[in-house]
Amino acid sequence: MKLIFEKSVPGRGCSILPACDVEEVSLPEGLARETAPALPEMAETDISRHYTELCKRVHGVNCGFYPLGSCTMKYNPRIDEEMAALPGFTGIHPLAPAGTTEGCRQVLDTARQYLCEISGMDDMTFQPAAGAHGEFTGVLLIKQYHQARGDAKRTKIIVPDSAHGTNPATANMCGFEVVNIASAPNGCVDLEALKAVLGDDTAGLMLTNPNTVGIFDENILEITRLVHEAGGLCYYDGANLNAVMGVVRPGDMGFDCIHMNLHKTFATPHGGGGPGAGAVGCKDFLARFLPKSALMDGGDSIQVRSFAGNFLVVVRALTYVMTLGCEGVPEAAKNAVLNANYLMHKIRGTFEPAFDRICMHEFVLDLSGFKKETGVSALDVAKTLIDNGMHPPTMYFPLIVHEALMLEPTETESMDTLDLAAAIFRELYDLAHRDPEYMHNAPHNAQIARPDEVRAARNPVLRWNRV
């Protein structure tokens, strides 16, 4: 398939604009670019066909099963998009007079109220532009809290070894030293390892519960108590909130602040390079540090982005919550847990779970023994799934499980889909014993076979260079 730039024809276009009826104004000399932007020139028909062809090459939740573990690739209801497209929301300007933005303010206030209730927090900001940005904001709250108290010795953030990669990166970016603690054999936090690193230099703990291997840590109240007794704060990574929303609240587990991935839990768009939102909630004693407005207010508040954040993403999340209601929110969480346990049970006996116990929203398969037996790796299995119309699950994560495949079916998948997925896994298990070479070379029917992923990550080609 050709790039859109390769399809470009000089002079071709699709814009039919009326004659200008106002005075034309040019940029002052020195502000205009020296050369015109190298944009493709195409007719509307060609553009439509190009993006339709691209669409056929992409696998999303609207195409088939997409069990990407720890990412919650759930279906986004169309009503969310319809509400976000209302002219009263799309046509507003962030600097419009307050009297003209009352409806938008009500959206933000209502979303804050509902999400605080779901998370057990007292206040919230929607300013962060994405989940990781919200994570960064939450840890900044912890830093600001200690600094405001003059407690400069608290320089360390504790992060479990099963944490998302953004956790240690966030703590480091905020200027903290990252202290990694090992997991216990059951996949949860090792209490003795935690006690060993707690001290008067502890600023806080970053944790998600359920954790990255899909297990709800039964010691969570003890964990947060130990951190608080040491003078630290507890930060909740909301990546896995979809499993417990409306059932148990992070605030009741002892967490002081939280970021929520609205795309993972509240059905806003996930990925694709578009705008996101990382809502950050906190307890009362941290509320004064939250971003307050578009301008620096002074005092202790922090600022991480312009204005109130990506407003239309919040509209989508609020629509989702209001559509489900107080009964539908916990029902979605319970169905996510049910689907994960059902699929794990159907696969068990071929590929084995790394932690063979009741899981929450996701589970991890350990293919290390399978690889020794057949020579087929987790990567081989993932690539062969593509030939069977399924998006691969998360590979080689978390790092504490070798040859890991992490599956999260989400609440929006039917039993028929899960049965089919389990049958495909069983077929691949048998295929690996019969013809491992076939799986080594998969996928066989995809648009792209096996790219050099290391080279692509280290030397990405992100710009079209016209020859």
C-alpha positions as CSV (number, residue, x, y, z in Angstrom):
1,M,0.0,0.0,0.0
2,K,1.3,3.4,-0.9
3,L,1.7,6.3,1.6
4,I,-0.7,9.2,1.1
5,F,2.3,11.3,0.1
6,E,3.1,8.9,-2.7
7,K,-0.5,9.2,-4.0
8,S,-0.2,13.0,-4.0
9,V,-0.6,14.8,-7.4
10,P,0.5,18.4,-7.6
11,G,-2.4,20.8,-8.0
12,R,-5.0,18.3,-7.1
13,G,-7.4,19.1,-4.2
14,C,-10.9,19.1,-2.9
15,S,-11.4,22.5,-1.2
16,I,-14.0,24.8,-2.8
17,L,-13.9,28.0,-0.8
18,P,-16.0,31.1,-1.4
19,A,-14.2,34.3,-2.2
20,C,-12.7,36.1,0.8
21,D,-15.1,38.8,2.0
22,V,-12.8,40.3,4.7
23,E,-9.4,42.0,4.5
24,E,-6.5,39.6,4.0
25,V,-3.8,39.8,6.6
26,S,-0.3,38.3,6.1
27,L,2.0,37.2,8.9
28,P,4.8,39.6,9.7
29,E,8.1,39.0,7.9
30,G,10.1,36.5,10.0
31,L,7.1,34.6,11.3
32,A,6.1,32.9,8.0
33,R,7.8,29.7,7.1
34,E,10.3,29.8,4.2
35,T,8.9,26.8,2.3
36,A,5.3,25.6,2.0
37,P,4.4,22.6,4.1
38,A,4.8,19.3,2.3
39,L,1.2,18.3,2.5
40,P,-0.4,15.7,0.2
41,E,-2.6,17.0,-2.7
42,M,-5.5,14.7,-3.3
43,A,-9.1,14.6,-4.5
44,E,-11.8,13.8,-2.0
45,T,-12.4,10.4,-3.6
46,D,-8.8,9.5,-3.3
47,I,-8.7,10.6,0.4
48,S,-11.8,8.5,1.2
49,R,-10.4,5.4,-0.5
50,H,-7.0,5.8,1.2
51,Y,-8.5,5.9,4.7
52,T,-10.9,3.1,3.9
53,E,-7.9,1.0,2.7
54,L,-6.1,1.8,5.9
55,C,-9.2,0.9,8.0
56,K,-9.1,-2.6,6.4
57,R,-5.6,-3.1,7.6
58,V,-6.3,-2.2,11.3
59,H,-7.6,-4.6,13.9
60,G,-9.7,-3.0,16.6
61,V,-12.4,-4.0,19.0
62,N,-14.9,-3.3,16.2
63,C,-13.2,-6.0,14.1
64,G,-12.7,-8.9,16.6
65,F,-11.5,-10.1,19.9
66,Y,-8.8,-7.8,21.4
67,P,-7.7,-9.2,24.7
68,L,-4.7,-6.8,25.3
69,G,-4.0,-7.4,29.0
70,S,-3.7,-4.4,31.4
71,C,-5.1,-2.1,28.7
72,T,-8.8,-2.7,28.9
73,M,-9.6,-2.4,25.2
74,K,-13.3,-2.2,25.8
75,Y,-16.1,-1.2,23.4
76,N,-16.8,2.5,23.3
77,P,-20.6,3.0,23.1
78,R,-21.7,5.2,20.2
79,I,-23.8,7.4,22.5
80,D,-20.6,8.7,24.0
81,E,-19.4,10.0,20.6
82,E,-22.8,11.5,19.9
83,M,-22.8,13.5,23.2
84,A,-19.2,14.7,22.6
85,A,-20.2,15.9,19.1
86,L,-23.0,18.2,20.3
87,P,-22.4,21.7,19.0
88,G,-22.7,23.3,22.4
89,F,-19.7,21.3,23.5
90,T,-17.6,21.3,20.3
91,G,-18.1,25.0,19.6
92,I,-17.0,26.3,23.0
93,H,-13.7,28.2,23.5
94,P,-11.7,27.8,26.7
95,L,-11.4,31.5,27.1
96,A,-15.2,32.2,26.6
97,P,-16.9,34.3,29.3
98,A,-18.0,32.2,32.3
99,G,-21.6,33.0,31.6
100,T,-21.5,31.2,28.3
101,T,-19.8,28.0,29.6
102,E,-22.2,27.0,32.4
103,G,-23.2,23.8,30.7
104,C,-19.6,22.7,30.2
105,R,-18.8,23.6,33.8
106,Q,-21.7,21.4,34.9
107,V,-20.3,18.5,32.9
108,L,-17.0,18.9,34.7
109,D,-18.6,19.3,38.1
110,T,-20.9,16.3,37.6
111,A,-18.1,14.1,36.3
112,R,-16.0,15.1,39.3
113,Q,-18.8,14.2,41.7
114,Y,-19.5,10.8,40.1
115,L,-15.8,9.8,39.8
116,C,-15.0,10.9,43.3
117,E,-17.8,8.7,44.5
118,I,-16.5,5.8,42.5
119,S,-12.9,6.2,43.6
120,G,-13.5,7.3,47.2
121,M,-11.7,10.6,46.7
122,D,-12.8,14.1,47.8
123,D,-11.7,16.2,44.9
124,M,-10.5,15.8,41.4
125,T,-8.9,17.5,38.4
126,F,-9.3,16.7,34.7
127,Q,-6.3,18.8,33.6
128,P,-3.9,15.9,32.8
129,A,-3.9,15.1,29.1
130,A,-3.5,11.3,29.4
131,G,-3.2,8.4,31.9
132,A,0.6,8.6,32.3
133,H,0.3,12.4,32.6
134,G,-2.2,11.8,35.4
135,E,0.2,9.5,37.0
136,F,2.8,12.2,36.9
137,T,0.4,14.7,38.4
138,G,-0.6,12.3,41.2
139,V,3.1,11.8,42.2
140,L,3.6,15.6,42.0
141,L,0.8,16.0,44.6
142,I,2.8,13.7,46.9
143,K,6.0,15.7,46.3
144,Q,4.2,19.0,46.9
145,Y,2.7,17.7,50.1
146,H,6.0,16.8,51.6
147,Q,7.7,20.0,50.5
148,A,4.9,22.1,52.0
149,R,5.5,20.4,55.3
150,G,9.3,21.1,55.0
151,D,10.0,17.3,55.0
152,A,12.8,17.3,52.4
153,K,14.2,14.0,53.5
154,R,11.5,12.0,51.8
155,T,13.1,11.3,48.5
156,K,12.1,7.7,47.7
157,I,9.1,6.2,46.0
158,I,8.4,2.4,46.4
159,V,7.3,0.6,43.3
160,P,6.6,-3.2,43.1
161,D,8.4,-5.2,40.5
162,S,5.1,-6.1,38.8
163,A,4.2,-2.4,38.3
164,H,3.5,-0.8,34.9
165,G,6.7,0.6,33.3
166,T,5.3,4.1,33.7
167,N,5.4,3.9,37.5
168,P,9.2,4.0,38.0
169,A,9.5,6.4,35.1
170,T,7.0,8.8,36.6
171,A,8.7,8.7,40.0
172,N,12.0,9.4,38.5
173,M,10.7,12.2,36.4
174,C,9.2,13.8,39.6
175,G,12.7,13.7,41.1
176,F,12.3,10.7,43.4
177,E,14.6,7.7,43.8
178,V,12.8,4.5,42.8
179,V,12.9,1.7,45.3
180,N,11.9,-1.6,43.7
181,I,10.4,-4.4,45.9
182,A,10.0,-8.0,44.8
183,S,6.6,-9.8,44.7
184,A,5.7,-12.6,46.9
185,P,5.3,-16.1,45.4
186,N,1.5,-15.5,45.2
187,G,2.0,-12.5,42.9
188,C,1.2,-9.9,45.5
189,V,3.2,-7.4,47.5
190,D,5.8,-9.1,49.8
191,L,5.0,-7.5,53.2
192,E,8.4,-8.3,54.6
193,A,10.1,-6.8,51.6
194,L,8.0,-3.7,52.0
195,K,8.8,-3.3,55.7
196,A,12.5,-3.6,54.9
197,V,12.5,-0.5,52.7
198,L,10.1,1.7,54.6
199,G,11.7,4.6,56.6
200,D,11.8,8.3,57.2
201,D,13.0,8.8,53.6
202,T,9.8,7.2,52.2
203,A,7.7,9.6,50.2
204,G,5.1,7.1,49.0
205,L,4.1,3.9,47.4
206,M,2.8,3.4,43.9
207,L,0.4,0.5,43.5
208,T,-2.5,-0.8,41.5
209,N,-5.0,-3.2,43.0
210,P,-6.0,-5.5,41.4
211,N,-2.3,-5.8,40.5
212,T,-0.7,-6.4,37.1
213,V,-1.1,-10.1,37.3
214,G,-4.9,-9.7,37.9
215,I,-5.0,-10.5,41.6
216,F,-6.6,-8.5,44.3
217,D,-4.1,-8.1,47.1
218,E,-5.8,-9.3,50.3
219,N,-3.2,-7.4,52.4
220,I,-4.0,-4.1,50.8
221,L,-5.2,-2.5,54.1
222,E,-2.0,-3.6,55.9
223,I,0.1,-2.3,53.0
224,T,-1.4,1.2,53.1
225,R,-1.3,1.2,56.9
226,L,2.5,0.4,56.9
227,V,3.2,3.1,54.4
228,H,1.2,5.7,56.4
229,E,2.9,4.7,59.6
230,A,6.2,5.4,58.0
231,G,5.0,8.9,57.0
232,G,4.5,8.1,53.3
233,L,1.5,8.5,51.1
234,C,-0.2,5.9,48.9
235,Y,-0.8,6.5,45.2
236,Y,-3.2,4.3,43.3
237,D,-2.5,3.6,39.7
238,G,-6.0,3.4,38.2
239,A,-5.0,1.1,35.3
240,N,-7.1,-1.7,36.7
241,L,-10.0,0.2,38.1
242,N,-12.3,-1.4,35.6
243,A,-12.2,-4.6,37.6
244,V,-13.5,-3.0,40.8
245,M,-15.4,0.2,39.9
246,G,-18.6,0.4,41.9
247,V,-17.6,-2.6,44.0
248,V,-14.7,-1.3,46.2
249,R,-13.1,2.1,46.3
250,P,-9.4,2.9,46.3
251,G,-10.0,5.6,48.9
252,D,-11.4,3.0,51.2
253,M,-8.3,0.8,50.6
254,G,-6.2,3.6,52.1
255,F,-5.0,5.4,49.0
256,D,-4.5,9.1,49.2
257,C,-4.5,10.0,45.5
258,I,-5.4,8.3,42.3
259,H,-5.2,8.7,38.5
260,M,-7.9,7.2,36.4
261,N,-7.4,6.1,32.8
262,L,-10.7,7.3,31.3
263,H,-10.0,5.2,28.2
264,K,-9.5,2.0,30.2
265,T,-12.4,2.3,32.6
266,F,-14.9,4.8,31.3
267,A,-15.0,3.9,27.6
268,T,-13.3,6.9,26.0
269,P,-11.1,6.4,22.9
270,H,-8.0,4.4,23.6
271,G,-4.8,5.0,21.6
272,G,-4.6,6.3,18.0
273,G,-2.6,9.4,18.9
274,G,-5.7,11.4,19.8
275,P,-6.5,13.3,23.0
276,G,-6.8,11.4,26.3
277,A,-7.6,12.3,29.9
278,G,-6.0,11.2,33.1
279,A,-8.4,12.3,35.8
280,V,-6.6,12.7,39.2
281,G,-8.4,12.5,42.4
282,C,-7.2,13.0,46.0
283,K,-8.2,13.2,49.6
284,D,-9.1,16.5,51.2
285,F,-5.6,17.2,52.6
286,L,-4.1,17.1,49.1
287,A,-6.8,19.1,47.4
288,R,-5.0,22.4,47.7
289,F,-2.2,21.1,45.5
290,L,-4.5,20.2,42.6
291,P,-4.4,22.3,39.4
292,K,-7.0,25.0,39.8
293,S,-7.4,26.8,36.5
294,A,-5.9,27.8,33.2
295,L,-3.6,30.3,34.9
296,M,-1.0,29.8,37.6
297,D,-2.9,30.6,40.8
298,G,0.2,30.8,43.0
299,G,0.3,29.2,46.4
300,D,0.8,25.4,46.4
301,S,-1.3,24.4,43.4
302,I,0.5,22.7,40.5
303,Q,0.0,23.2,36.8
304,V,0.4,20.4,34.2
305,R,-1.5,21.6,31.2
306,S,-3.5,24.5,29.8
307,F,-7.1,25.1,30.8
308,A,-9.3,22.2,32.1
309,G,-7.8,19.4,30.0
310,N,-9.3,17.6,27.1
311,F,-13.0,18.5,27.8
312,L,-14.7,16.3,25.2
313,V,-13.0,13.2,26.6
314,V,-14.7,14.0,29.9
315,V,-18.0,14.4,28.2
316,R,-17.6,10.8,26.8
317,A,-16.7,9.4,30.3
318,L,-19.6,11.2,32.0
319,T,-22.0,9.9,29.3
320,Y,-20.8,6.3,29.9
321,V,-21.2,6.6,33.7
322,M,-24.7,8.1,33.4
323,T,-25.8,5.5,30.8
324,L,-24.7,2.7,33.1
325,G,-26.0,4.3,36.3
326,C,-25.3,3.2,39.9
327,E,-26.3,-0.4,39.1
328,G,-24.6,-0.7,35.7
329,V,-21.2,0.5,36.9
330,P,-20.6,-2.4,39.3
331,E,-22.3,-4.8,36.9
332,A,-19.7,-4.0,34.2
333,A,-16.9,-4.6,36.7
334,K,-18.4,-7.9,37.8
335,N,-18.8,-9.1,34.2
336,A,-15.2,-8.2,33.5
337,V,-14.1,-10.4,36.3
338,L,-16.5,-13.2,35.3
339,N,-15.2,-13.1,31.7
340,A,-11.6,-13.3,32.7
341,N,-12.2,-16.3,35.0
342,Y,-14.3,-18.0,32.4
343,L,-11.7,-17.7,29.7
344,M,-8.9,-18.7,32.1
345,H,-10.8,-21.8,33.1
346,K,-11.5,-22.7,29.4
347,I,-7.8,-22.4,28.5
348,R,-6.5,-24.2,31.6
349,G,-5.2,-27.7,30.8
350,T,-3.2,-26.5,27.8
351,F,-1.5,-23.2,28.5
352,E,-1.3,-22.7,32.3
353,P,-1.9,-19.6,34.4
354,A,1.1,-18.2,36.1
355,F,-1.0,-17.9,39.3
356,D,-3.6,-20.6,39.3
357,R,-6.2,-18.9,41.4
358,I,-9.3,-16.8,41.0
359,C,-8.3,-13.7,39.1
360,M,-10.0,-10.3,38.7
361,H,-10.2,-8.7,35.2
362,E,-7.2,-10.3,33.6
363,F,-4.8,-13.2,34.0
364,V,-1.3,-14.1,32.9
365,L,-0.3,-17.3,31.2
366,D,3.2,-18.7,31.8
367,L,4.5,-20.4,28.6
368,S,8.0,-21.1,29.9
369,G,7.4,-24.8,30.4
370,F,5.5,-25.0,27.1
371,K,8.5,-23.4,25.3
372,K,10.9,-25.9,26.7
373,E,8.6,-28.7,25.6
374,T,7.9,-27.5,22.1
375,G,10.4,-24.7,21.2
376,V,7.4,-22.4,20.6
377,S,7.6,-19.1,22.4
378,A,5.0,-16.7,23.7
379,L,5.8,-14.5,20.7
380,D,5.1,-17.4,18.3
381,V,1.7,-18.0,19.9
382,A,0.9,-14.3,19.7
383,K,1.8,-14.0,16.1
384,T,-0.2,-17.1,15.2
385,L,-3.2,-15.7,16.9
386,I,-3.2,-13.0,14.2
387,D,-3.8,-15.6,11.5
388,N,-6.9,-16.7,13.5
389,G,-8.5,-13.2,13.5
390,M,-7.5,-12.4,17.1
391,H,-5.4,-9.5,18.3
392,P,-2.5,-10.8,20.4
393,P,-2.6,-10.4,24.1
394,T,0.1,-8.4,25.9
395,M,3.5,-10.3,25.5
396,Y,6.3,-10.6,28.0
397,F,4.7,-8.5,30.7
398,P,4.8,-8.4,33.6
399,L,8.5,-9.2,33.7
400,I,8.2,-11.4,36.8
401,V,6.6,-14.0,34.5
402,H,8.8,-15.5,31.9
403,E,7.2,-16.2,28.5
404,A,4.1,-14.3,29.7
405,L,0.9,-13.7,27.8
406,M,-1.6,-11.4,29.6
407,L,-5.2,-11.6,28.6
408,E,-8.0,-9.2,29.5
409,P,-11.3,-10.1,27.8
410,T,-13.3,-7.1,29.3
411,E,-17.0,-7.1,30.2
412,T,-18.1,-6.4,26.6
413,E,-17.3,-9.8,25.1
414,S,-19.9,-12.6,24.8
415,M,-19.6,-16.2,25.9
416,D,-19.5,-17.1,22.2
417,T,-16.4,-15.0,21.7
418,L,-14.7,-16.4,24.7
419,D,-15.5,-20.0,23.7
420,L,-14.0,-19.3,20.3
421,A,-10.9,-17.7,21.8
422,A,-10.4,-20.7,24.1
423,A,-10.8,-23.1,21.2
424,I,-8.2,-21.2,19.2
425,F,-5.7,-21.4,22.1
426,R,-6.3,-25.1,22.3
427,E,-5.7,-25.5,18.6
428,L,-2.5,-23.6,18.8
429,Y,-1.4,-25.8,21.7
430,D,-1.8,-28.9,19.5
431,L,-0.3,-27.2,16.5
432,A,2.9,-26.3,18.5
433,H,3.4,-30.0,19.1
434,R,2.7,-31.0,15.5
435,D,4.3,-28.2,13.5
436,P,6.3,-25.7,15.6
437,E,8.1,-24.4,12.5
438,Y,4.8,-23.1,11.2
439,M,4.3,-21.0,14.3
440,H,7.9,-19.8,14.2
441,N,7.1,-18.1,10.9
442,A,3.6,-16.8,11.7
443,P,1.7,-14.7,10.9
444,H,1.2,-16.1,7.3
445,N,-1.9,-14.1,6.3
446,A,-1.3,-10.7,7.8
447,Q,-0.4,-7.5,5.9
448,I,2.9,-7.4,7.6
449,A,4.7,-10.6,8.8
450,R,7.3,-10.1,11.5
451,P,8.9,-6.7,11.5
452,D,12.2,-5.9,13.2
453,E,10.5,-4.5,16.3
454,V,13.8,-3.6,18.0
455,R,14.8,-1.6,15.0
456,A,11.4,0.0,14.6
457,A,11.5,1.1,18.3
458,R,15.0,2.5,18.2
459,N,15.1,4.0,14.7
460,P,11.5,4.9,13.9
461,V,10.8,6.6,10.6
462,L,8.2,9.2,11.5
463,R,8.5,11.7,8.7
464,W,7.9,11.5,5.0
465,N,11.0,12.8,3.1
466,R,10.1,13.7,-0.5
467,V,12.9,12.5,-2.9
